[in-house]
Structure formats: C-alpha cells, structure tokens
C-alpha cells in the first residue's frame, strides 16, 4: 500500500443494539460493536453463527429446476449411460467439477470431466466439449460455473443429441438457453433463499439433492467440502449464510491434509506449519490452481485435485508452482505496460474508468492485471488482450460500479460478455474497441463522483492496545472463517509511539516492521508494502494506526502482532 490518503470510514451500529450485545455476552464495547455489525445481538442469534454446520443449509429442492435435474441424472446413472462434467477453467470451475465427478463416481455413475482450453476455446461451454461428449458416448453433459448464457452451444448440443444441465451462478440474460435444466439461484424466476453461492456451491447443492433423492449418504457429498471451500474462497463470494457452513466444514478437511492434491500444494507453496486461513487459500493456493489454465491445460487442476497418489500430487503441485512463477513474470510485464498506457494516453481527471489493451498481452493474466490496475487507480478497469483482430477482456469494478449492467449498456460493441456486478469478461473486435471504450468511460463518468473514487479503509471501531490480549485473540478466532460479508475486523489505535528502530523487510525492502507503544503496552506491528510510510516512523511524533490483530508464528513461537492497514500522523486523522 502506498502513502496515498485513505479515508477511514467507521461503520457505526445502533448504540442500543451495541448495549444489548454487550450485556448479552458480557464483553467490552469494541467486542459488542463487532458482534452487532454481524447482526449478533443476543446469544440465541449467535448460536448458528458460532456453530456453522450442515443443518444450516437450505433445502436444495428450493432451487428452480432441481427436481428436473436430479431425475435426469438418476435415470442416466440407473441406465449406466455416460455423463460428462464440464467445468470452467478457473478455481471455482475446476474444484466444483472435481467435487461433482468424485461424488457421481461414488454413487455408481460413469463420469468423465472436461475443462476447456482458455487460449483455444475461451470461456464457458464450448463446441469442443460437446464434441468430446459425443465421442465418449455421453448424452448428458453437466456444466459447472458456466453456460448460463451459452445459447449457441446449448443449441449445438441439442443438435448432437446431448442433454445439458447447467449449474452456474453468473447473472443470466433476460432469456435462458434451451437446456434440459438450469440451476442458478440468480435466475429471476428462482426463489432459492441464498444468492451468494459460487459455481461449485451450486454443484454442491445438486450433489446433496442427488444424495437425498437417490437414498445415498450425504456424507459422500460433505467428504468433498474442502474442494468447495477452496472454490468459494477463490471466487470471492460472501462467506455468510450456507457458504459459512460449507467453508467451515471444508477448512476442517483441509486442515487434516486428507486430500493429496491440496496437501501437496500447501507443502510446496511453503506454508507448512502455518495456520489455515481463507487468505492463505486465496493468495497461496488458488493462484497455483489457476496457473494450470492460464498458461496451459486446466485439466491438470482436476487431475491434481482428484488423485489419491501422494507422489503424483507433489510432482504436479511442483509443476503448477513453477508455472505460477512464470505467470507472475508475464503478469508483471503486462502491468508495467498497462501503467505506461495510463500515464501516456489517459487523463485521470476526465476518465473515471480505464480501458487498456495490448497486442502482445497474454489472455491468461488479464484478470489479475485488471484487478491490479483497478486497485492502483481506484476506478473500474478493463484489460483487453488483442489477437488477430479480436480481443478477450477482463473487467474489475470499483466504487460500487455495476459491471454487468454497464456491459449490457455497451453490448452493441461487444461480441459477447458475462459475469457479475464486480467482475466480468468480454470479447470484442478490435475495430469496436474505441467505441466501447468511449461508452464505458462515459457511463462511469456519469455514475461515479470524485469522492466515490477516493480509496477508503473500513474501520469497525477504536481499540486501544491495552484491550489486545489472549481473550481478544479467542474472540476474533470465534468469528472465523473470514471473507466477504464477514471481513476480519479493522481497528484504530490513536496516539501510539514508535519504539526502537523500524526495519525494512523483503527482497525489495517494501515491508515495515517495528514496535508500537500506547499507555505502557508494547506490541509488534508489520506493514506489508508500506515503505512509503517509513518517514512517518522516524519523526518521533504520535501516530494513528489502522490494523487487524493477528497471531504471528515464528519457529514454533506465537505472539500477538498488528498487521497495519494504514498509518497517519495523529493530527491528520
């Protein structure tokens, strides 16, 4: 994080509700604020939150078309006919496809998997996948995390005699493809009570419905909750409602190191001995799985996640780690070129969105680059890789800008698009790129104010260092798993003093490590990529810090550490 000015936004709950929570749980006010912000104001309400479990999941048959889908699949299994599971090439798609294939095999299905080539086939259901279904004699194809808007491919499958059951979570068009069944809680005609499932999560509910209707042990589904937890974390969907129950069960499985593929990735990624968190799944494990499809065959991810051979798992994990390193080099080169384009050709005072493109950009990294540029310039960003007159693009949102709605407004310039409100993909002809860029930026200019584009840091309350102890660590631990909808609380401590000499860490000396003291309490603090704040630490004046509380593990020793989010001079806050 650079030394740019962050606005600290306090989330202020109803004071009366805070008092209720404080009395109900007999905790300090800051604890009660944190609880109230999560809707927990009584012990009765807190029970399901603090004890997530399978009984908290909604009935899968509440999802539109579930009955139809289950009947078709069970008939396929009973008649011993082949099924093809077609998954998207990202973490959500590959983990969901792995889960569904493993479960179907466990109940006697003849099942194969197919993951499309990002480079050759592009996003979503492909004719190549349908042709593969025909080749292996599968007249039933189940998608995972894709195909909600695959109109042409669904019609092609019908021509080939292949029935398609769609499981997806992306926003549908105004009309739906002519598939056998469509499972998507975001369908406008679907009354399923929770809309926040990832693609693999929808497939997980299908598996639970199959177990129930087919008379199978639901434990056969829950045995693969680790895969769905990984996909849920990687897809940045809210870790609330039934996602919280699925992720909690999945994290328990991952901690047992029972799946060779995930255990191998954890080991070769250098995380042996570290605590398991959603953050480490998102930033430590998910990129390696994504690397399989970004620069090569994404089917390798399914092989890794489904193998029972520990030696093979370690070998494949090492291969993906090496591939991820290569991806990082390509990514950094593209980021540098994108930054040059912004500086050379764009006026940020007039453009509240960015559309950047390059002929030599690799389509496998554009999503990550779009997120990086979005975070750097705090505005919606589209990164488009051009090849032979056609562009593949990834778009990331900022400041609440609805990408799906924006792309719908611009669809006359696009060959295709799909996604969510905060992340989307598109395809476009090179000739249409200028018109698209003009319209996309105009929409952002009309909808976003300068104030909305100012970077913010959400804060849950002031917490003096004297309140940070083992009790607080236990309290914060009880709120896990963290993620969207239940982020790790960020606190503020005011008027702290730097103790001793701050150190610069990392290969590029980008990280800060120092001690802070307040009212006689001294704690370690670390600020990743915060070297631009270094001078503030040398002035020997009071500082205000925004931080999260964590436990640092070093050579088997554990101690409280503050991970900094921002540093201000006390007279600046």
N, C-alpha and C positions, 0 to 999 in steps of 0.2 A: 504494500500500500504506500502510495506516495504521500507527501505532506500537504496535499490539497485539502481545502477546507471541507470537512464533513459536518453536516448539520445533525446534531444529536436529537433524535425525536423520541421523547418519552411517551410510552403507551400508558395512559392513565386510566386505571379501572375505577369503577364506582367505589368511593370511600366506604360506604355502608357494607358493600359486599366484601371488601377487604377486611373490615372489622369482624364480619361473620366468619370468614375463613380463619382469621387469627384466633378467635375464640374456639372454633370447632377443632382446630388442630394444635392449639396452644404453642404457637410459633412466633418468632419475631415478625414485624410488619413486612419486611422485604420478602420473607418466605410467603406470607399471605398474598402480597401483590403478585408474585409469580404464579401461585395457585389460581388466583382469581382470573388472571389473564388467560388461563387454560380452562376456565369455566368450572373450576373446582372450588366450591364454597361450603361444602359440607362433606362429612365422612361418607355419607350414602352415595353422593355423586362421585367421590374419589375412588370408591371400590373398583369399578370397572377400569378406570384409568390406570390405577396402580397394579391391577391384576389382569392384564390383557390375556385372552385365551380364545380357543375355538368356539366357545359358546356365544361369543360376541359377534360372530359373522351373521350376515343376513341370509335368509333363505335364497339359495341360488335360483330357484324357480320363479322368483320375483322378476328376474331379468327377461325381457321380451325375447321370444323365440327359443328359450332354454328347453322347453318341453320338446319342441320340434327337433332341435339339435341332438338331444340325448337319445330320442327314439331312433333317429337315423344312424347314429354311431353304434348303438347297441345292436341294431339289426346287422350292421356291417361286421361287427365282431362275431355275432352268432353264426353268420353265414361264412365266416373265415375268409372274407374278402379283404384286400389290402387297403390301408389308409396311409395317406401322405400328409405329414405335418409340415407346413411351410411357414418358416419363421423369418422375421425381419433380421437384418444383419447386425443390429446393434445389441447391446447387453440385454435390454428388455426382451427383444425378439428371440435371441439365442437361448437365454435362460428359460423363457417361457416354453419354447419349442422343446428344449431338453426335458423339462418337467412333464409336459404333456405326453411326449413319446415314452418316457420311462413309466409313467402311470399306465398308459394304454397297454404297454407290454406286460405290466404286472397283472392285468386283468384278462390277458389272453389275446390281445389284438395283434394282428400282423401289421406292423407300422414301420415306416421309413421317414427320414427327415430330409428337408431340402432348405438350404439357405442360399439366397441369390447372391451373385457377384455384384458388389457395389459398383464396380467400374463398368462391367459388361451389361448388366441387366438393370441397374438403377434401383431406386426404392420401390418396395411393395411387391405385390403379386406379379409374376412375370409369365410370359408365354413359355419360357424355358422350363419353369417349374411345372406348368400344366403338362407340357410335353413329356417331362420326366414321369409324372403320374401315369400318363398313358403307357409309357414304356414299361413300367414295372407292374402294370395291371391294376393300378389303384383308381377306382371310380369314385372315391371320396377324398377330398382334399380339405384339410382344416388349416386356416391361417392363424398365425399368432402375431399380434401387434401390427397388422397391416390389412389392406384391401378394402377398407370402408368406402373408398371412392374409386375402386378398380373396375369401373363399368365395362370397359372393353375386354379386359382379361376374364371377367366373370362370364361374359357372353361367349368368349372363345372357349372357355371350359365347358359350357353347356353344349357347344357345337361338337366338342370332343367326347361328350358323354361322361364328364366328370362333374359330380355334385360338389359344391363348395359351401363349407360352413365358415363364416367369418367370425373370428374373435379379435376385437380391436378396441381401442379407447380413444382414437383420434376423432376430431369433430367431423360428423358426416355432412355431406352436401344436402341440399334441400330434398333431393330424391336419393333412393338407395339402390345399390346394384341388385340384379335379379339372382341372388344367391339362394341356396336351399334354406339357410338360416343365418341371421346376423345377430351376434351377441355383442352389444356395445351399450354400456349404460348411458352414453351421451346421445343415443337416439332420442329424438324429440318425443317419440311415442313409447319410450321405455320409462316405467315408473320405479325402476330399481333405486333404492334409497341412497346409495352412495355412488357418486360420480367420479371419485378420485382414484379408481383402480388403474394400475399400469396395464399394458397389454398382456403381460404374463399373469397379472392378477385376474383378468377376465378368463384366461385359460384355466387358471386355478379353480375358479368358481364352476367352470364347465366340468372339470375333473371331479369336484365334490358332488355335483349333480349326477354324474355318471355313477359314482360310487353309491349314492343313495338309491337311485332308481335300479341299478343293477345288483343291489344287495351285497356290495363289497365293503370291506373295512375302510372307513375314511382315513385311517392311519396310513393307507397306501398313498394317499394324496399328501398328507401332512409330512410324510417322510421326505418330501421334496420342497418343503417350505423354505429351505436355505436358498434354493435357486430363485424363488420368487422374491425373497428378501433382497437378494443381490440386484435383481432387475428393478424392484421398487425403489431401492436406494439410487441406482444409477439413473433412473428416469426422472428423478426429482419431482415425484408426485407427493402429495401431503401424507405424512406419517401420522394419520389420525384415523378414527373410526376402525373399520376392519383391517386397513393396512397396518395399523399399530399391532393388532393381534397376529397377523401373518408375519410381520417383520420380527416381532419378539420371539415367536417360535423358530423362525429361520435363523436368527442370531444364536440361539441356543445350539442348534445343529452345527452351525459353522464353528462355534467355539469348541465343539467336540472333535473337530478335524476329521469327521467321518467320510466326507466326500473327497476322494483323492485329488480331483482337479482343483477345487477351491483351496484345499490344504497346500497343494504344491504352489499355487500362485501366491499364497500368503508367505510361504517359506522363501521362494526365490525372489520375492519383492522386498526382502529384507525386513519383514515385520514380525519375525518370530520373537515371541516374548512380549510383544506389545498388546495392549488392551484392544479388544474388538469394538469398533465404533462404526456408525454409519459413515462418518467422514473418511475413515480408512478404507471402507468398501468403495466409496465414490472416487477417491483420489488415488488409492493404492492398488485396487484390484480391477475396477471397471475399465480403466484405460487399456490394460493388457488384453482384456477380452475384446474390447472394441478394436484393438490393433489387428486382430485376426481378419476383420473385414475391411479395415481402412486401406490396407496395403496388400491384401492377399485374399485367401479363401476363408470366408467367415465360418464355413462348415467346420473348421478346426476347433472353433469355440465349443460347438456341440460335442465333438469327439472328446475334448478335454473335460467337459462338464459331466459327461455320461460314462466315462471309462471307470472301471474298477481296478485297473492296473496302475499301481503306485509309481512304478518305474517309468511307464509311458507318460503318466501325468506330469512328472517332474521334467521329463525331456520336452514335452510340448509346452509346459509353462516357461521353461527357459527360452524356447524359441519365440514365444509371444513377448516375453520381456525384451529380447533383443530387437524384435520388430517394433515394439513400442518406442525403444530408444531411437530407431531410425525414423519413426513417425514424428518424434519430437523435433528432430533436426529439420525435417521438411516443414513442420508446423512453424518453427521459429523463423525460417526463411520467408514463409508466406506472411507472417505477422509483420516482419520488417518491411516487406514490400507494401503491405496494406497501410502501415503508418506513413510511409513515404507518399503514397497516393493522397492520404488525408492532408498532409502538410503541403503538398504541391498543388492540389487541384480542388480542395474543398474549403469553403468558408463556414466555419462552425457557428459564426454569429448569425448566419442565414439558413443553416441547414440543421434541423432538429432530428434528422435521421441520416444514415450513411449507406450508400450503395456502392460497393467496391468490387472490381472484377479483374481477373488476370488470365492470360492465355496459358501460362505455364503452371497454374496453381493445381494442386492435387485435390481431386474431389473428396478424398478420404479425410482431409483435415479441415475442410471449410467450416464445419460446425464448431470446432474448438476455436478456430480463428475468429469466427463471428462473435463468440462469447468473450474472447479476449479484447477485441476492439470495442465491443459494447461496454465492457467494464472500464476500459481506458477512457472512453469519451462520453460515457453515460447517456447514450442515445440508441434507439433501435438501429440495428446494423444488419445489412445483407452482404454476404460474401459469396461471390459467384465465380466458379471455375469454368472457363470457356474452352471448348474443344470442337474443332471443325464446325464452327458457326452456331453451336448450341451450348448453353450454359446450364450448369447444375448449381443451385444456390441453397445456402442455409441462412436462416434469418433468426435473430435473437432479439427479444423485446427489452424495453426499459421503461420505467416510469408509468407502468400500467397500460402501455400501448397495446391494443389487441391486434396481434399479428394476423390471425386468421381472418378477422373482419377486414383488415387493411388489404390483404392479398385478394380477398373476394372483390373489393372495390377495384383492384388492379387486374383482374383476371383476363380482361381483353388483351393484355400484353403478354400473358403467360401461356406456356404450353401445358402446364399443369402445376398444381400446388396442393399442400395438405399439411396438417399438423395441429398445433394448439394455439392458445392465445399468447403464449410466451416463447414458443419455439416452433419453427415451421421450415418446410423445404419447398423448393420450387424448381421448375425447369422453364427455360426461356430461350428464344432465338436471339442471336447476337444483335440482329437488326432492331429488335424490340426493346433492347436494354435501355437506351436513352429515354424513351417514353415512359417505361416502367419506373426508372429512377426519378424522373420528374414528378410523376403522380404519387409515388410512395413518399417522397420527401415532402410534397405538398400536404399530404394527409397528416404527416407528423407535425408539420408546422402549424396546421390548423387546430390540432388536438392537444399539443403539448406546450406548456408555458416554460419560460426560463427557470422558474422556481422548481417545476417538476423535474427538470434535468439536473438539479443540484444533487450531488451524492449525499446520501443520508446514512446514518447509523441508528438503528432501532435500539432503544435502551429500555430496560424494564424497571429501573429504579436506582437510586443511590444506595451503595452498600459500603460502609466504612470497612477498612481492612480488619478491624477488630472482630467483625462478625464472621470472618472466614476461618473455619475450623473443621474438625473431623465431622461434626454434626452437619455442617453445610454440605460437605462432600457427599455424605449419605443421602441428604435431601436431594441434591442435584442428580445423584445416581438413580434415585427412585423415579425421576421424570423421564428417563430413557425408555425407548430409543428416541433420539432427537432427529429432527428433519423438518422439511417444510410443514407448517402448521403447528409445529412444536419445536422451535429452534432452541438451541442452548441459550439460556438467559445471558444477556449482556448487562453488566452493571457499570456504575460510575463511582469512582472514589476521588474526592476533591482535596486539593492542597497536600498532595503527597510530596515527599522529598526523595531525591535520588541518593542512594547510599553507595559510596565507593566509586570505582571507575567503571563506566559502561564498556562492554565489549562488543566487537563486531564479529559475527559468525558467518559461516558458509563460504563456499568457494569464491563467491563474488563479494563477500563481506556485506551482504544485504540485510542481515538479520541483527537485531539488537538484543542484548542480554544484560540485565542489570538488576539491582535490588531497589525496592521502594519501601519507604517507612512512613507510617502515619500513627500518631498517638502511641508511640512505643512499639508498634507491631511492624515487623520487617518481613517481607515476602519476596521471593524471586519473581521476575517478570521477563517475558520474552515477546518480542515483536517481529514477526516474520515479514520480510520485505519492507521494513520501516526505517531504512537507513536515512531517509530524508528528514527524519525527526531527530537525528543524532545531536545536532547542535543544541536543541532544547535541553538535552540531558546534561549539558556542560555548563549551563548558566547558573546553577545552584539557586534556582527560584522554584516556588511551589508549582506543581503540575496537577492537572486534572486528567485522569485516565479512564478510558472505556475498556472493559476487559471481560473475559469469561474466566471462570475458575476451573482449573483442571488439575489432574494429578500427574506429575512428571515421574516417569520410571527410568532410572539410570543405574545400570549394573545391579539390578535387583532391589534398589532402594526407591522408596516412594516419598514424594514430598509435594506439598501444595505449590502450585505455580499459577501465575496470572498470564494468560495469553492476551496480549494487547490488541485492541481493535483501532484505537486512536489515542493520540496524545495532544493535549492543548496546554498552553500557558494558562495558569489559573485565572488571569484577568481577561482571557479570550472567551471563556465558556459562558 
